[in-house]
């Protein structure tokens, strides 16, 4: 695989910064409606997501895996 130069990387970054890709939400693999969570849960997930630089779905998945591991 060819590596890109710094100039190419900066050009690509600039292009996608100015032209973000259009995402079709109906084609998303996982849909977790955070709006249905209670206020405390949504606030916790959003704070945890910001501090860990992850999305709420990852945090929920990790919590579920922990619960499954405990149950086994």
C-alpha positions in Angstrom: 0.0 0.0 0.0 1.4 3.4 -1.0 1.8 5.9 1.8 0.7 9.4 1.3 2.9 12.5 1.6 2.2 15.2 4.1 1.1 17.5 1.3 -1.4 14.9 0.0 -2.7 14.3 3.6 -3.2 18.1 4.1 -5.0 18.4 0.7 -7.3 15.5 1.5 -8.0 16.9 5.0 -8.8 20.3 3.5 -11.0 18.7 0.8 -13.1 16.7 3.3 -13.3 19.6 5.8 -14.8 21.8 3.1 -16.9 19.0 1.5 -18.0 16.6 4.3 -19.5 13.4 3.0 -23.3 13.1 3.0 -24.4 10.3 5.2 -27.8 8.5 4.8 -29.0 7.7 8.4 -31.3 5.0 7.0 -28.2 3.0 6.0 -26.5 3.1 9.5 -25.6 -0.3 10.9 -26.6 0.5 14.5 -29.4 2.8 15.5 -29.6 3.7 19.2 -32.2 6.4 19.9 -30.5 8.3 22.7 -33.6 10.6 22.7 -35.5 7.7 24.4 -33.1 7.5 27.3 -34.0 9.3 30.4 -32.3 12.6 31.1 -29.7 11.2 33.6 -28.7 8.4 31.2 -28.4 10.7 28.2 -26.3 13.2 30.2 -24.0 10.5 31.5 -23.5 9.0 28.0 -22.8 12.4 26.5 -20.3 13.4 29.2 -18.6 10.0 29.0 -18.5 10.2 25.2 -16.8 13.6 25.3 -14.2 12.6 27.9 -13.3 9.3 26.2 -13.6 10.6 22.6 -16.0 7.8 21.7 -19.6 7.7 20.6 -22.4 6.8 23.0 -23.1 3.5 21.1 -19.6 2.3 22.0 -20.1 3.1 25.7 -23.4 1.3 25.7 -21.9 -1.7 24.0 -19.0 -1.8 26.5 -21.5 -1.6 29.4 -23.6 -4.5 27.9 -20.5 -6.6 27.4 -19.5 -6.1 31.1 -23.0 -7.1 32.2 -22.9 -10.2 30.0 -19.4 -11.2 31.4 -20.7 -10.8 34.9 -23.8 -12.9 34.2 -21.7 -15.8 32.7 
